[in-house]
Amino acid sequence: MAETSDLMRICPVDDVQAESPLRIIIGDEPIALVKTADGEVHAIGDRCSHGDISLAEGFVEGCTLECWAHGSKFDLTTGRPLTLPAYEPVPVYHVQVVDGDIYINPRGEIVTEEA
């Protein structure tokens, strides 16, 4: 778990609709903020690694986010593409919900090994 000082408050969790991605910008980095149907909150890089398309305009299914343009699905927990044409992962951001607010560590990382 990230230190509290590493986290940036984004918005109340109730501001994010389930299965309706929200595009946010931290610094110069676009991030897709996603609440799944079961209420889990995830944040991944908002640029599809295949076509530089906004993933926040895509479709949520389970724990995946599908690029609307070419159909690549990305795992919300690892950023790894699960379908072609994308084959490079996107960054994932540590998310924490504290007292009803979403906090993100603005330093995204590429997950390189299986958890």
FIMARDREN-850470 format. One record per residue (C-alpha): x, y, z. Coordinates in pm, whole numbers, plus 50000, padded with zeros to 5 digits. Layout:
BEGIN
XYZ
...
END
This chain:
BEGIN
500005000050000
501305034549911
502155060150173
499445086350221
501915113650123
502335096749782
498625099249705
496665126949534
492965132249605
490975129449283
487245130649362
484525114249571
484005077849474
480315085649412
481345109349129
482455079348921
479645058948769
480075021248754
481325009048416
481565044748282
485265054448261
486285089548358
489275106748194
491405126648435
494715144548387
497485144948646
500315167348534
500575158848165
499375122948207
495895112748097
494455085348318
491325064148280
489565061348616
487205031548624
484725018448880
483714982648803
480194968848852
481264954749189
482484989049304
486254984249274
488125015249153
491065012648911
493255037348724
495265029748411
496995050348146
494415065747915
496355060047592
495845026947412
499315012947346
498215002646995
496725034346853
497105063147101
493315063447151
491625074247477
490735042947673
488305063347885
486035063947579
486005025947579
483904998547732
484204982548076
483534945448109
484394928548436
487944939048517
488834949848161
488684981847961
488254978247585
489585003747339
486625015847133
488675019746814
490344985946760
488964963347034
492064956847245
491094948347602
493344958647891
493384942848238
492534970148489
494814955648758
497944950348548
497534972348240
498374942548021
496554938847690
494454907247680
493574909147310
495244921146993
496084943646821
497714959247132
500664939847272
502294965847500
500894972647849
499695006447973
500665020848313
498605012848620
498195036448913
497815027049278
494285036549391
493005039649743
489525049449863
489685067950194
486605082150366
484645080950040
487315098649833
489515083949558
493255089049591
495815079749325
499565077049332
500415098949031
503455077848947
502145050648719
504075018948667
504234991748408
503634957948574
506394935248448
505754902448627
502744882248735
501474889749084
END
